Amino acid sequence: MEIGNLAVDVSDGIGYFPGVVSDVSRVGIGMSDLPKRLNEDVKKMTVVVSVQGEHFKMNVKPRWSTKDGTRKSVGVEIMSAPYGWTEFVMNFEPVFHGDVWGEVRL
């Protein structure tokens, strides 16, 4: 799900780099506006997502990256999420009003 106005700090094990969260799910995060010098080829990273005074620190595994000039975007899989992350993400999920079985057609 696309989301806006969330700051993220990413560590590749060497340094911390600021960026922006572009989308979230219960199991992954898309980040953009990261410095080119962030090493996305590491086996794991640490991210801290900050929103409204709350901070979610997570161990993640890089899955994809794209470069655009001096900036890059990176998608990561969440390896361990803190208490409250799933609930936070669920606040942005669309609400389904209906019978899921009524939508199945054979």
C-alpha positions in Angstrom: 0.0 0.0 0.0 1.3 3.4 -0.8 1.8 5.6 2.1 3.2 9.1 2.6 5.0 11.3 5.1 7.0 8.5 6.9 10.6 9.0 7.6 13.0 6.1 7.6 16.6 5.7 8.8 18.4 2.8 7.2 21.6 1.1 8.3 23.7 -1.1 6.0 26.0 -2.0 8.9 28.4 0.8 8.1 26.3 4.0 8.3 22.8 5.4 8.8 21.0 7.0 5.9 17.8 9.0 5.9 15.0 8.2 3.4 11.3 8.1 2.9 8.9 5.2 3.1 7.1 4.9 -0.2 4.9 1.8 0.5 4.3 -0.7 3.3 2.9 -4.1 3.9 2.8 -6.5 6.8 6.0 -8.2 5.5 7.8 -5.5 3.5 8.7 -1.9 3.1 9.5 0.2 0.0 11.9 3.1 0.6 13.0 5.9 -1.7 15.1 9.0 -1.7 18.0 7.1 -0.2 21.6 8.1 -0.8 23.5 6.2 -3.5 26.2 5.3 -1.1 23.8 3.0 0.9 25.0 -0.6 0.2 21.9 -2.6 -0.7 24.0 -5.7 -1.4 24.3 -6.6 2.2 22.5 -9.7 3.7 20.6 -7.7 6.3 19.9 -4.1 7.2 18.3 -2.3 10.1 15.5 0.2 9.5 13.7 2.6 11.9 10.4 3.9 10.6 9.3 7.0 12.5 5.7 8.2 12.5 4.0 10.6 15.0 6.5 10.1 17.7 6.5 6.3 17.4 9.5 4.4 16.1 9.5 0.9 14.6 12.9 -0.7 14.5 13.2 -3.7 12.3 15.8 -6.1 10.9 15.2 -6.5 7.2 16.5 -8.2 4.1 17.1 -6.3 0.9 15.1 -7.7 -2.1 15.4 -5.1 -4.9 16.9 -1.7 -5.7 16.8 0.9 -8.4 19.1 3.9 -8.9 18.1 7.3 -10.2 21.1 9.7 -10.4 22.5 10.2 -6.9 19.5 8.6 -5.1 18.1 5.1 -4.9 15.0 3.1 -3.9 15.2 -0.2 -2.0 12.6 -2.8 -1.2 13.1 -4.9 1.8 11.5 -8.0 3.5 10.8 -7.6 7.2 12.6 -10.3 9.1 11.5 -9.3 12.6 8.8 -6.7 13.2 8.2 -5.0 16.6 4.9 -5.2 18.5 2.5 -2.8 16.9 3.8 -2.9 13.3 1.1 -5.2 12.0 -1.6 -3.1 13.7 -0.1 0.1 12.3 -0.1 -1.3 8.8 -3.7 -2.6 9.2 -4.8 1.0 9.7 -4.0 1.6 6.0 -5.5 -1.5 4.5 -8.7 -1.1 2.7 -11.8 -2.3 4.5 -13.7 -5.1 2.7 -17.5 -5.0 3.2 -19.0 -8.1 1.8 -19.0 -11.9 1.6 -15.7 -13.2 0.3 -17.3 -16.4 -0.8 -20.0 -14.5 -2.7 -17.2 -13.1 -4.9 -15.8 -16.5 -5.9 -16.9 -17.6 -9.4 -16.2 -21.0 -10.8 
